[in-house]
Amino acid sequence: MRLTITMNGRQGPVSLPLHYQHLLQGLLYRSLESERLATFLHEIGFRHGKRSFKLFTFSRLVGRHEVDRGKKTIRFLDDFQWHIDTILPDLTEQLGQQLLLRREIWLYDQPVEVKSVKMDKVEIAQNTIEVAMLSPLTVYSTYETIDGKKKTHFFGPDDDVFPHLVELNFRHKYEAYYGVEPEERLMIEPVHVHHRHRVVTRFKDMYITGWLGHYLLSSSPEQLTFLYHVGLGSRNSQGFGMFRLISE
C-alpha cells in the first residue's frame, strides 16, 4: 500500500539539509505506534543469508523549493508531499493512522502540519511497465583491497553488471519475504537515463551514488507489484529505489 502524505510548515517554509533522507527515515520509525514493529524493522528485518531487508521504501520530498548550494540546504516553500510504500500491511496501517491522528510532526526542529494522508492500493496487471524513479536507484558491490580496506563500487545503468545486480537484489528480497524463489526473471532496461540523472547523496557518514530516470521492467505482474511496494535496488529503507508508473 502506498501512502502519499501532504505537509506544510506551520511557521512558514521548511528548511532542511540537502541530504535529509536520514531525517525522513527517523520520522518514519518514530511514527510507528508499535515499538515491537519498529524494533523488528530497525534491528532484524527479513533475512536472506547475512542480509536484512526492511521491505519498505520512500521518496524524496516533492514540492516547490529553493536550494542554497552554499549553505547546503533546501527550503520547501508551501505544500510538499512524501510517498511511502511497503508490502507490510501493519506498517501501512500504523503510519497512516498515527500521521492522521497527530496532524503535527516535528521535522528538523520545525513544526509541520500533516494536511492529508492518501492510501493507494496498486496491483500491476502487465508483464512490462515503464517507470520513473522517485528516489535514486542504487546497486553496488563491496570488496576488500590488498591492504585490507573495504571499498564500495556503485554501478551505473550503462554497466553490464547493473541489470544482474538489480535482479539479484529483487530475488533476495522476494525470498526473504515469501520463503521461496521467484518463478520468473526480472529484466530492467534504461529508457531515458542521462548523466544529469546521476545523484550522489550522503546518508549519515556514507556517500551513495544512485540514478533517477525512466526504465522498462519486465517480469510477472505479481512480481512487479511486489517490486512496486518494496523498491528497486539496494538501501530502500534509506530512501532509495522508489518508482512510479509512467501511466500514474
C-alpha positions in Angstrom: 0.0 0.0 0.0 1.3 3.4 -1.0 0.9 6.4 1.3 1.0 10.0 0.0 1.5 12.5 2.8 0.9 16.2 2.1 2.5 18.5 4.6 3.2 22.2 5.2 5.3 24.2 7.5 3.4 25.7 10.5 5.7 28.7 10.7 6.4 29.2 7.0 8.9 27.4 4.7 10.5 24.2 6.0 14.3 24.3 5.7 16.3 21.0 5.6 19.8 19.9 4.9 20.3 18.8 1.2 20.9 15.3 2.4 17.8 14.8 4.5 16.9 11.1 3.9 18.1 10.1 7.4 15.6 12.6 8.8 12.7 11.0 6.9 13.8 7.5 8.0 13.9 8.6 11.6 10.5 10.3 11.3 9.1 7.0 9.9 10.3 4.9 12.8 9.1 7.5 15.3 5.7 7.5 13.8 5.1 3.7 14.5 2.8 3.0 17.4 4.2 -0.5 17.9 7.6 -0.5 19.5 7.8 -4.1 18.7 7.4 -3.5 14.9 9.8 -0.6 15.0 12.4 -2.7 16.7 11.9 -5.6 14.3 12.3 -3.4 11.3 15.2 -1.5 12.6 17.2 -4.3 14.3 16.2 -7.5 12.5 14.1 -7.2 9.3 13.5 -10.1 6.8 16.7 -12.2 6.5 18.3 -13.7 3.4 21.7 -15.1 4.4 23.7 -12.3 6.0 21.5 -9.6 4.6 18.4 -8.0 6.1 15.6 -6.3 4.2 13.1 -3.9 5.8 10.7 -4.1 2.8 9.7 -0.5 2.7 10.8 2.4 0.7 10.2 6.2 0.4 10.6 9.0 -2.0 12.3 12.3 -1.8 10.2 15.3 -0.8 8.2 16.8 -3.7 7.1 20.4 -3.8 8.1 23.9 -4.7 11.5 24.6 -3.2 14.7 26.6 -3.2 18.2 25.2 -3.0 21.1 27.1 -1.3 24.3 25.3 -2.5 26.4 27.5 -0.3 24.6 26.5 2.9 23.8 23.1 1.6 20.1 23.5 2.4 16.7 23.1 0.7 13.6 25.1 1.6 10.1 23.9 0.8 8.0 27.0 0.3 4.5 25.7 0.6 2.8 22.3 0.4 5.1 19.3 -0.2 4.5 15.6 -0.5 6.2 12.5 0.8 5.5 9.0 -0.6 6.0 5.8 1.5 5.4 2.3 0.3 5.6 -1.2 1.8 4.5 -4.8 1.3 3.7 -4.9 5.1 0.1 -4.2 6.0 0.8 -3.4 9.6 3.4 -0.8 8.7 0.9 1.0 6.3 -1.9 0.9 8.8 0.2 2.3 11.7 1.8 5.0 9.7 -1.4 6.1 8.2 -3.3 6.2 11.5 -0.6 7.9 13.5 0.1 10.6 11.0 -3.6 11.4 10.6 -4.2 11.4 14.4 -1.2 13.5 15.2 -1.7 16.1 12.5 1.5 17.8 13.5 5.0 16.4 13.4 8.5 17.8 14.0 11.0 17.7 11.2 14.5 19.1 11.8 13.2 21.0 14.9 10.3 22.6 12.8 6.6 22.1 13.4 5.0 20.6 10.2 1.2 20.2 9.7 0.1 16.9 8.2 -2.7 18.1 5.8 -3.7 14.8 4.4 -2.8 11.1 4.1 -3.9 9.2 1.0 -3.7 5.5 0.6 -3.4 3.8 -2.8 -3.5 0.1 -3.5 -1.8 -0.8 -6.7 -2.0 -4.2 -8.5 0.0 -4.3 -11.7 -1.6 -6.3 -14.5 1.1 -6.1 -17.2 4.3 -8.0 -17.8 6.2 -4.9 -18.9 5.9 -1.5 -17.3 7.7 1.8 -17.8 8.7 3.5 -14.5 10.1 6.8 -13.3 12.3 6.8 -10.2 11.0 8.9 -7.3 14.2 8.3 -5.4 17.6 7.2 -6.8 18.2 3.6 -7.8 21.4 2.3 -6.4 23.3 -1.1 -6.7 26.9 -1.7 -5.6 29.4 -4.3 -4.6 31.8 -4.1 -1.6 35.3 -5.7 -1.8 38.5 -5.7 0.2 41.7 -4.2 -1.1 45.1 -5.8 -0.8 45.8 -3.6 2.3 42.7 -4.9 4.0 40.5 -1.8 3.4 36.9 -2.2 2.3 35.8 -0.4 -0.8 32.4 0.1 -2.3 31.8 0.4 -6.0 28.5 1.8 -7.3 27.3 0.7 -10.8 25.5 2.8 -13.3 22.8 1.7 -15.9 25.5 1.5 -18.6 27.5 -1.1 -16.6 27.0 -4.7 -17.8 26.6 -5.9 -14.2 23.8 -3.3 -13.4 20.8 -5.4 -14.5 22.2 -8.5 -12.9 22.6 -6.8 -9.5 19.1 -5.3 -9.7 17.7 -8.7 -10.4 19.8 -10.4 -7.7 18.6 -7.9 -5.1 15.0 -8.4 -6.1 15.4 -12.2 -5.8 16.9 -11.9 -2.3 14.1 -9.6 -1.1 11.4 -11.9 -2.6 12.9 -15.0 -1.0 13.3 -13.2 2.4 9.6 -12.3 2.4 7.9 -15.3 0.8 10.4 -18.0 1.6 10.5 -19.3 -2.0 12.4 -18.3 -5.1 10.6 -16.0 -7.7 9.2 -18.0 -10.6 10.2 -15.6 -13.3 13.2 -13.4 -14.0 13.3 -9.6 -13.7 14.6 -7.6 -16.6 15.5 -3.9 -16.4 16.3 -1.7 -19.4 17.1 2.1 -19.2 14.7 4.1 -21.4 15.6 7.7 -20.6 18.7 8.0 -18.4 21.0 10.9 -18.8 24.2 11.9 -17.0 22.2 14.5 -15.1 20.2 11.7 -13.6 23.2 10.6 -11.6 22.7 11.6 -7.9 25.3 11.5 -5.1 23.7 11.5 -1.7 25.1 11.4 1.8 23.3 9.2 4.2 24.8 9.9 7.6 28.5 9.4 7.0 28.3 7.4 3.7 28.2 8.8 0.2 25.9 6.8 -2.1 25.6 7.1 -5.9 22.2 6.4 -7.5 20.3 7.1 -10.6 17.0 8.7 -11.5 15.4 8.4 -14.9 13.0 6.1 -16.7 13.3 2.3 -17.0 11.4 -0.6 -18.5 10.8 -3.5 -16.1 9.7 -6.9 -17.3 8.5 -9.8 -15.1 5.2 -11.4 -13.9 2.5 -8.9 -12.8 2.7 -10.4 -9.2 6.5 -9.9 -9.0 6.3 -6.4 -10.5 3.6 -5.5 -7.9 5.9 -6.7 -5.1 8.7 -4.5 -6.5 6.4 -1.5 -6.7 5.8 -1.8 -3.0 9.4 -2.6 -1.8 11.5 -0.6 -4.3 14.2 -1.3 -6.8 17.9 -2.0 -5.9 19.6 -1.5 -2.6 19.1 0.7 0.5 15.3 1.1 0.0 14.7 1.8 3.7 17.2 4.7 3.5 15.1 6.4 0.8 16.4 4.7 -2.4 14.7 2.8 -5.3 11.1 4.1 -5.1 9.4 4.4 -8.5 6.1 5.4 -10.0 4.3 4.0 -13.1 4.6 6.3 -16.1 0.8 6.0 -16.5 0.2 7.3 -13.0 
